Amino acid sequence: MKNRELQAAWKYHEGTKQSYWSVRSSTHFLDWANRPQPFKIYPAIETIALPRDLLQTGVAALAAISERVPLTGGDAVPDLRELARILFFSAGITRQRKYPGGEIYFRAAACTGALYEIELYVVAGELKGLDSGVYHFNPANMSLGLLRKGDFRGNLALATAMEHAVAHAPATIACTGTYWRNAWKYAARTYRHFGWDNGTVLANMLAVAAASGLPAEIVLGFVDAEPNRLLDLDTQREVSLCLVPIGRVSERSLPPPAKAPALGLETIPFSKREMEFPAMLEMHDASSLASEEEAAQWREKRPVVPPPASAGEAVCLQPLSKEEQPADTIEEVILRRGSTRTFDPAASITLAQLSNILDRATRGLPADFLAPGAQLNDIYLIAHSVHGLAPGAYYFQRERKTLELLKHGKFRGEAGRLGLEQQLPADACVDVFFLADLKRILEEYGNRGYRAVQLEAGAIGGRMYLAAYAQHLGASGLTFFDDEVIEFFSPHAEGKSAIFLLAIGKALKRKAL
Ligand SMILES: Cc1cc2nc3c(=O)[nH]c(=O)nc-3n(C[C@H](O)[C@H](O)[C@H](O)COP(=O)(O)O)c2cc1C
């Protein structure tokens, strides 16, 4: 079982760390003439236009990201309009902007470099408005491209060793990552970005599904080769990352697995030429599951790790009361979201706003690899300007909902340095760092734990983006100098690894000339 040969994940992780010196000595450059197209286009398949007049659910964003759909026992089956709403608010085009070399089509979820390497597919049974089939979502023209006719949900269910939600889902969305589309800029670090960028898409997807009254969860325990074959992926270039069963049918209406021969469908090349980064292919291979037994075993819930003893002085979270919570709907917030490009260094946020973000985003993801309430990532913060919280470094004690002081002080300069010497983390009101005990995670989950921890960070980070924008604040994902982050938060963080970073604050309002 390759998944248990943990040196593969360590090799990838160590090999893709960023440091002051690695950034300066890198020979990788941006070849603008070879910039990849941000869409996967099949020129010769039947397409189904998706409805664009999407009704809003009216559900408040803060509720949508944090409350689960109660299991009523009844059926919850999306129709085409609801499916379209989920796809659009997860990966649809929400804004576009011209630049000298062309046009950027911004999407519903944040993505490193706006390169949008995550693709979505739908494996559906018969739905109102949609025949059963395997489809590719094309956000460029809001359509579904038909890859296979017929009901292939049995194939996916078998690949997950009959995971309950997949086996009972009227439709499952498969998320994939296209290496080159992101590696053009980020080279081998793209495999980490797969988790982050898929994660922000998932934050939106789970929220909009919940707002639509449809249960949904993240499934990572599957035999990789099966969805790859079903989606007809060229696995040197694109691989399945996770499955998201949407809705539930109480009766086992699953058809048996059907034959899914290779299709070899034509797609338009992303670039004139693509480069391969073997470190990522190796990492993916080493974290793949080869059999249904392995998938079932992988999914077995790990015990929840008890919280560490309190480090001393702590501040309790103070979220707003229910009546005071902003009611902006999940759709309004997704349409409003866009990474803040300049934070106002003179602005501050309140402890209540920060509390809302931390509380709502960390109530636990519905995922096959997490016991209820469990979380792989630990949250550390550098507070610069939060009313009610002294400037300093903190550890978020999730179970007790407290912020434990690690060190008092003004650390704007340090935060800028940790965030790859960018201005954004120095000017934000607070920087949220995701750190993880990779040693424990890899021992428990094998190399696939590396996928899980990156994906979880992206999804929680995506929820934090939404919680910030629900409160009319700004946010931006950031990249970082791996080891310096750990040094900064040590001794508390000793032995952990840096996974993800999000800055939160208020956008600088430009003065009219
Ligand atoms: C995980 C992650 C890391 C990011 N890192 C940086 C960064 O280091 N610097 C930066 O300016 N923007 C960063 N961004 C912001 C992206 O550039 C931004 O999401 C992308 O351009 C799409 O724009 P939008 O978020 O406004 O939709 C990051 C975004 C994510 C999701």
Ligand as a Chemical Component Dictionary entry (heavy atoms), coordinates in Angstrom:
data_LIG
# 
_chem_comp.id                   LIG 
_chem_comp.type                 NON-POLYMER 
_chem_comp.pdbx_formal_charge   0 
_chem_comp.three_letter_code    LIG 
# 
loop_
_chem_comp_atom.comp_id 
_chem_comp_atom.atom_id 
_chem_comp_atom.alt_atom_id 
_chem_comp_atom.type_symbol 
_chem_comp_atom.charge 
_chem_comp_atom.model_Cartn_x 
_chem_comp_atom.model_Cartn_y 
_chem_comp_atom.model_Cartn_z 
_chem_comp_atom.pdbx_ordinal 
LIG C1  C1  C 0 -4.971  29.952 -1.005 1  
LIG C2  C2  C 0 -4.837  31.302 -1.619 2  
LIG C3  C3  C 0 -3.604  31.932 -1.595 3  
LIG C4  C4  C 0 -3.473  33.209 -2.128 4  
LIG N1  N1  N 0 -2.253  33.846 -2.054 5  
LIG C5  C5  C 0 -2.146  35.134 -2.451 6  
LIG C6  C6  C 0 -0.937  35.851 -2.268 7  
LIG O1  O1  O 0 0.055   35.310 -1.759 8  
LIG N2  N2  N 0 -0.900  37.149 -2.672 9  
LIG C7  C7  C 0 -1.982  37.774 -3.222 10 
LIG O2  O2  O 0 -1.883  38.956 -3.543 11 
LIG N3  N3  N 0 -3.148  37.098 -3.418 12 
LIG C8  C8  C 0 -3.262  35.819 -3.037 13 
LIG N4  N4  N 0 -4.450  35.136 -3.200 14 
LIG C9  C9  C 0 -5.624  35.800 -3.799 15 
LIG C10 C10 C 0 -5.840  35.368 -5.247 16 
LIG O3  O3  O 0 -4.922  36.030 -6.062 17 
LIG C11 C11 C 0 -7.286  35.652 -5.657 18 
LIG O4  O4  O 0 -8.121  34.760 -4.979 19 
LIG C12 C12 C 0 -7.487  35.477 -7.150 20 
LIG O5  O5  O 0 -6.845  36.496 -7.858 21 
LIG C13 C13 C 0 -8.949  35.478 -7.501 22 
LIG O6  O6  O 0 -9.543  36.697 -7.150 23 
LIG P1  P1  P 0 -10.744 36.840 -6.145 24 
LIG O7  O7  O 0 -10.391 36.126 -4.877 25 
LIG O8  O8  O 0 -10.877 38.329 -5.953 26 
LIG O9  O9  O 0 -11.953 36.238 -6.756 27 
LIG C14 C14 C 0 -4.599  33.847 -2.716 28 
LIG C15 C15 C 0 -5.815  33.185 -2.773 29 
LIG C16 C16 C 0 -5.943  31.908 -2.235 30 
LIG C17 C17 C 0 -7.262  31.209 -2.303 31 
# 
loop_
_chem_comp_bond.comp_id 
_chem_comp_bond.atom_id_1 
_chem_comp_bond.atom_id_2 
_chem_comp_bond.value_order 
_chem_comp_bond.pdbx_ordinal 
LIG C1  C2  SING 1  
LIG C2  C3  SING 2  
LIG C2  C16 DOUB 3  
LIG C3  C4  DOUB 4  
LIG C4  N1  SING 5  
LIG C4  C14 SING 6  
LIG N1  C5  DOUB 7  
LIG C5  C6  SING 8  
LIG C5  C8  SING 9  
LIG C6  O1  DOUB 10 
LIG C6  N2  SING 11 
LIG N2  C7  SING 12 
LIG C7  O2  DOUB 13 
LIG C7  N3  SING 14 
LIG N3  C8  DOUB 15 
LIG C8  N4  SING 16 
LIG N4  C9  SING 17 
LIG N4  C14 SING 18 
LIG C9  C10 SING 19 
LIG C10 O3  SING 20 
LIG C10 C11 SING 21 
LIG C11 O4  SING 22 
LIG C11 C12 SING 23 
LIG C12 O5  SING 24 
LIG C12 C13 SING 25 
LIG C13 O6  SING 26 
LIG O6  P1  SING 27 
LIG P1  O7  DOUB 28 
LIG P1  O8  SING 29 
LIG P1  O9  SING 30 
LIG C14 C15 DOUB 31 
LIG C15 C16 SING 32 
LIG C16 C17 SING 33 
# 
